[in-house]
């Protein structure tokens, strides 16, 4: 059954997420390939920027504090996408869903203590090659109201 195009424009959120310094550090170290040691993420590999994990080095850096690894935004910015594909009114068959694509546009850095508010909307619903596509756009703003991240998320629902 085709997803009804009348849902284009449906909005989700706002969803709030407070960025924590330790979460940023753990994320950067995990992506950088650090090995857990004694219950901690371990020490950062040399190729991981200290701006992402070393509070002292980051304070002396250009941003004055730790900043997030860019893809950390997925932690909070994907929420409207998840809400849309799980919306029972759309009737998406989650067993046939594959995450097709995501695009993120970064307009500012993310810092510890930032309270991100993310909203999203269904931007498009279409069919192609026997599959259905649901495209959700999102926008995440910090506590000052500045847009920090814009996202485009595409779900592909394979035919049965």
Residue frames relative to the residue before (quaternion, step in Angstrom):
aa qw qx qy qz dx dy dz
X 1.0000 0.0000 0.0000 0.0000 0.00 0.00 0.00
X 0.4420 -0.7172 0.4789 0.2469 3.57 -0.77 1.03
X 0.4703 -0.6383 0.5303 0.3002 3.52 -1.15 0.70
X 0.4650 -0.7137 0.4613 0.2482 3.54 -0.77 1.10
X 0.4390 -0.7231 0.4807 0.2308 3.56 -0.78 1.08
X 0.5046 0.6493 -0.4357 0.3659 3.61 1.20 -0.20
X 0.6029 0.5678 -0.3573 0.4318 3.60 1.25 -0.27
X 0.4395 0.6597 -0.4806 0.3750 3.60 1.25 -0.07
X 0.7532 0.3283 -0.2741 0.4998 3.54 -0.79 1.04
X 0.4899 0.6517 -0.4456 0.3697 3.62 1.21 -0.28
X 0.2500 -0.7988 0.5391 0.0938 3.55 -0.90 1.02
X 0.1461 -0.7644 0.6255 0.0553 3.53 -1.25 0.65
X 0.7080 0.4114 -0.3298 0.4698 3.55 -1.02 0.81
X 0.5174 0.0459 -0.7862 -0.3347 1.49 -2.43 -0.46
X 0.2367 -0.7230 0.6358 0.1304 3.50 -1.29 0.66
X 0.2410 -0.7945 0.5475 0.1051 3.55 -0.87 0.98
X 0.0269 0.7773 -0.6273 0.0405 3.57 -1.07 0.80
X 0.2049 -0.7672 0.5974 0.1121 3.57 -0.81 1.02
X 0.3411 -0.7601 0.5243 0.1760 3.55 -0.69 1.14
X 0.1747 -0.7945 0.5778 0.0666 3.54 -0.82 1.06
X 0.5881 -0.6118 0.4087 0.3358 3.56 -1.05 0.81
X 0.6871 0.4829 -0.3043 0.4495 3.59 0.87 -0.86
X 0.6069 0.5357 -0.3554 0.4674 3.60 1.08 -0.63
X 0.6354 0.5204 -0.3281 0.4667 3.60 0.99 -0.84
X 0.6620 0.5110 -0.3008 0.4585 3.55 0.93 -0.94
X 0.6700 0.4974 -0.3051 0.4589 3.60 0.84 -0.93
X 0.6440 0.5256 -0.3179 0.4560 3.57 0.97 -0.85
X 0.6750 0.4950 -0.2930 0.4620 3.59 0.86 -0.98
X 0.6785 0.4841 -0.3006 0.4636 3.58 0.91 -0.85
X 0.6368 0.5226 -0.3334 0.4585 3.59 0.98 -0.79
X 0.6933 0.4601 -0.2826 0.4772 3.59 0.88 -0.89
X 0.6624 0.5120 -0.2982 0.4584 3.54 1.16 -0.62
X 0.5606 -0.6410 0.3709 0.3706 3.58 1.25 -0.13
X 0.3200 0.7477 -0.5233 0.2546 3.60 1.14 0.43
X 0.3353 -0.7308 0.5620 0.1939 3.55 -1.17 0.63
X 0.4935 -0.6604 0.4695 0.3162 3.58 -0.84 0.91
X 0.0075 0.7836 -0.6204 0.0331 3.55 -1.00 0.87
X 0.8506 -0.0508 -0.0093 0.5232 3.57 -0.76 1.07
X 0.7378 -0.4438 0.2368 0.4502 3.59 0.92 0.89
X 0.6545 0.4442 -0.3280 0.5164 3.60 1.22 0.19
X 0.6279 -0.5559 0.3706 0.3992 3.60 -1.17 0.29
X 0.5293 -0.6385 0.4137 0.3754 3.60 1.22 -0.12
X 0.6409 -0.5076 0.4016 0.4127 3.53 -1.29 -0.22
X 0.5599 -0.6301 0.4314 0.3215 3.51 -1.14 0.69
X 0.4808 -0.6206 0.5283 0.3236 3.57 -1.06 0.72
X 0.6575 -0.5587 0.3431 0.3712 3.59 -1.11 0.68
X 0.6811 0.5138 -0.3010 0.4259 3.62 1.02 -0.68
X 0.5865 0.5630 -0.3825 0.4391 3.64 1.22 -0.15
X 0.4787 -0.6938 0.4634 0.2734 3.58 -0.69 1.11
X 0.4748 -0.6743 0.4821 0.2958 3.60 -0.90 0.87
X 0.5360 0.6229 -0.4099 0.3959 3.61 1.18 -0.33
X 0.6858 0.4986 -0.2613 0.4614 3.56 1.26 -0.47
X 0.8329 0.1989 -0.0743 0.5111 3.62 1.14 -0.43
X 0.7180 0.4143 -0.2420 0.5043 3.62 1.13 -0.49
X 0.3583 -0.7812 0.4703 0.2005 3.57 -0.21 1.30
X 0.6623 0.5100 -0.3187 0.4468 3.60 0.92 -0.82
X 0.6709 0.4736 -0.2959 0.4879 3.60 0.90 -0.88
X 0.6535 0.5240 -0.3170 0.4449 3.58 0.98 -0.82
X 0.6226 0.5416 -0.3470 0.4456 3.62 1.00 -0.74
X 0.6953 0.4426 -0.2621 0.5019 3.59 1.11 -0.67
X 0.5797 0.6175 -0.3564 0.3944 3.59 1.27 -0.21
X 0.7592 -0.4317 0.2653 0.4085 3.55 -1.33 0.04
X 0.7227 0.4302 -0.2505 0.4794 3.63 1.17 -0.44
X 0.4490 -0.7362 0.4137 0.2920 3.59 1.29 -0.15
X 0.7790 0.1215 -0.0854 0.6091 3.58 1.26 0.10
X 0.6772 -0.4218 0.3762 0.4711 3.54 -1.31 0.02
X 0.1298 -0.7503 0.6386 0.1111 3.54 -1.21 0.52
X 0.5357 -0.6430 0.4515 0.3093 3.54 -1.22 0.47
X 0.5278 -0.5360 0.5507 0.3617 3.50 -1.29 0.57
X 0.5769 -0.6451 0.3443 0.3639 3.66 -0.65 0.95
X 0.7119 0.4646 -0.2938 0.4371 3.60 0.80 -0.87
X 0.4069 0.6881 -0.4865 0.3524 3.61 1.25 0.07
X 0.5417 0.6487 -0.3898 0.3658 3.59 1.14 -0.59
X 0.5651 0.6064 -0.3925 0.3986 3.58 1.11 -0.58
X 0.5527 0.6364 -0.3896 0.3710 3.60 1.07 -0.70
X 0.8088 0.2277 -0.1149 0.5299 3.60 0.90 -0.85
X 0.6738 0.5517 -0.3038 0.3865 3.61 0.99 -0.78
X 0.6233 0.5610 -0.3431 0.4231 3.61 1.17 -0.39
X 0.4561 0.7383 -0.4272 0.2539 3.59 1.20 -0.35
X 0.6685 0.4751 -0.3421 0.4586 3.70 0.79 -0.74
X 0.6006 0.5539 -0.3519 0.4567 3.58 1.09 -0.68
X 0.6660 0.5014 -0.2942 0.4676 3.56 0.89 -0.95
X 0.6532 0.5121 -0.3084 0.4648 3.56 1.00 -0.83
X 0.6530 0.5255 -0.3177 0.4434 3.57 0.97 -0.84
X 0.7278 0.4290 -0.2717 0.4609 3.60 0.70 -0.97
X 0.6874 0.4432 -0.2827 0.5011 3.60 1.22 -0.41
X 0.4258 0.7046 -0.4651 0.3253 3.60 1.28 -0.06
X 0.4000 -0.7550 0.4563 0.2487 3.62 -0.45 1.12
X 0.6012 0.5720 -0.3734 0.4147 3.60 1.09 -0.52
X 0.6352 0.5203 -0.3423 0.4567 3.61 1.10 -0.58
X 0.2747 -0.8044 0.4875 0.1995 3.57 1.09 -0.64
X 0.2464 0.7784 -0.5386 0.2081 3.60 1.07 0.67
X 0.3481 -0.7050 0.5784 0.2174 3.57 -0.94 0.92
X 0.2840 -0.8137 0.4846 0.1494 3.57 -0.08 1.31
X 0.5995 0.5663 -0.3674 0.4300 3.59 1.14 -0.48
X 0.7218 0.4093 -0.2375 0.5051 3.58 1.21 -0.48
X 0.5287 0.6641 -0.3835 0.3640 3.59 1.32 -0.04
X 0.0343 -0.7459 0.6643 0.0342 3.51 -1.13 0.79
X 0.4502 -0.6423 0.5407 0.3040 3.55 -1.09 0.75
X 0.2472 -0.8349 0.4800 0.1067 3.54 -0.29 1.28
X 0.7959 -0.1491 0.1806 0.5583 3.55 0.83 -0.94
X 0.0137 0.7619 -0.6457 -0.0483 3.52 -1.29 0.40
X 0.1123 -0.7569 0.6422 0.0463 3.51 -1.18 0.75
X 0.0703 -0.7841 0.6152 0.0423 3.55 -0.99 0.82
X 0.1449 -0.7533 0.6375 0.0726 3.53 -1.05 0.86
X 0.1894 -0.8062 0.5561 0.0704 3.57 -0.64 1.17
X 0.1421 -0.8150 0.5607 0.0352 3.54 -0.74 1.12
X 0.7762 0.0414 -0.0341 0.6282 3.58 1.28 -0.22
X 0.5373 -0.5917 0.4713 0.3730 3.57 -1.26 0.18
X 0.3651 -0.6873 0.5824 0.2347 3.54 -1.30 0.44
X 0.1201 -0.8129 0.5698 0.0120 3.54 -0.91 1.00
X 0.6131 -0.5098 0.4218 0.4317 3.60 -1.22 0.32
X 0.7659 0.3379 -0.2701 0.4757 3.54 -1.02 0.85
X 0.5076 0.6230 -0.4413 0.3993 3.59 1.20 -0.26
X 0.2008 -0.7405 0.6299 0.1204 3.53 -1.02 0.86
X 0.1613 -0.8199 0.5477 0.0429 3.51 -0.32 1.32
X 0.1206 -0.7627 0.6335 0.0492 3.55 -0.96 0.96
X 0.0739 -0.8283 0.5550 -0.0184 3.54 -0.52 1.23
X 0.0458 -0.7593 0.6491 0.0066 3.50 -1.00 0.97
X 0.0454 -0.8019 0.5952 0.0240 3.55 -1.19 0.47
X 0.1134 -0.7729 0.6197 0.0755 3.49 -1.33 0.26
X 0.5001 -0.6033 0.5173 0.3441 3.52 -1.22 0.50
X 0.2197 -0.8145 0.5306 0.0823 3.54 -0.54 1.21
X 0.8084 -0.0512 0.0583 0.5835 3.58 1.10 -0.61
X 0.0514 -0.7281 0.6818 0.0479 3.52 -1.31 0.55
X 0.1868 0.7907 -0.5648 0.1447 3.57 -0.72 1.01
X 0.3617 -0.7015 0.5718 0.2238 3.53 -1.35 0.27
X 0.0990 0.7679 -0.6264 0.0901 3.54 -1.13 0.74
X 0.8623 0.0036 -0.0362 0.5052 3.57 -0.95 0.95
X 0.7094 -0.4782 0.2566 0.4498 3.57 0.97 0.87
X 0.6555 0.4583 -0.3161 0.5103 3.57 1.25 0.28
X 0.3479 -0.7109 0.5671 0.2281 3.54 -1.25 0.45
X 0.1781 -0.7758 0.6005 0.0762 3.53 -1.13 0.74
X 0.0775 -0.7551 0.6498 0.0398 3.54 -1.05 0.86
X 0.1107 -0.7962 0.5945 0.0189 3.56 -0.69 1.15
X 0.0759 -0.7867 0.6127 -0.0041 3.55 -0.80 1.11
X 0.1633 -0.7553 0.6244 0.1139 3.57 -0.98 0.85
X 0.0969 -0.7957 0.5964 0.0413 3.55 -1.10 0.68
X 0.1268 -0.7542 0.6400 0.0741 3.49 -1.32 0.46
X 0.1087 -0.7926 0.5993 0.0292 3.56 -0.85 1.04
X 0.1030 -0.7938 0.5993 0.0106 3.53 -0.82 1.11
X 0.4280 -0.6793 0.5259 0.2807 3.54 -1.15 0.62
X 0.7488 -0.4186 0.2784 0.4318 3.57 -1.32 0.03
X 0.6469 0.4918 -0.3258 0.4832 3.62 1.20 -0.28
X 0.5494 -0.6300 0.3826 0.3936 3.58 1.31 -0.08
X 0.4740 0.6701 -0.4396 0.3646 3.59 1.29 0.12
X 0.4102 -0.6740 0.5483 0.2773 3.59 -0.95 0.85
X 0.1708 -0.8065 0.5639 0.0496 3.56 -0.72 1.14
X 0.8066 0.0250 0.0409 0.5892 3.58 0.94 -0.92
X 0.1034 -0.7363 0.6645 0.0751 3.52 -1.13 0.82
X 0.0916 -0.8204 0.5638 0.0248 3.56 -0.95 0.84
X 0.1120 -0.7287 0.6681 0.1009 3.51 -1.33 0.47
X 0.0673 -0.8124 0.5773 -0.0476 3.54 -0.65 1.21
X 0.0900 -0.8170 0.5689 0.0256 3.58 -0.80 0.97
X 0.1634 -0.7581 0.6268 0.0753 3.52 -0.89 1.04
X 0.1677 -0.7488 0.6339 0.0967 3.54 -1.08 0.80
X 0.1173 -0.7788 0.6142 0.0504 3.56 -0.77 1.05
X 0.3306 -0.7828 0.5031 0.1576 3.51 -0.37 1.33
X 0.5577 -0.6096 0.4494 0.3397 3.57 -1.13 0.65
X 0.4794 -0.6861 0.4636 0.2906 3.54 -1.12 0.58
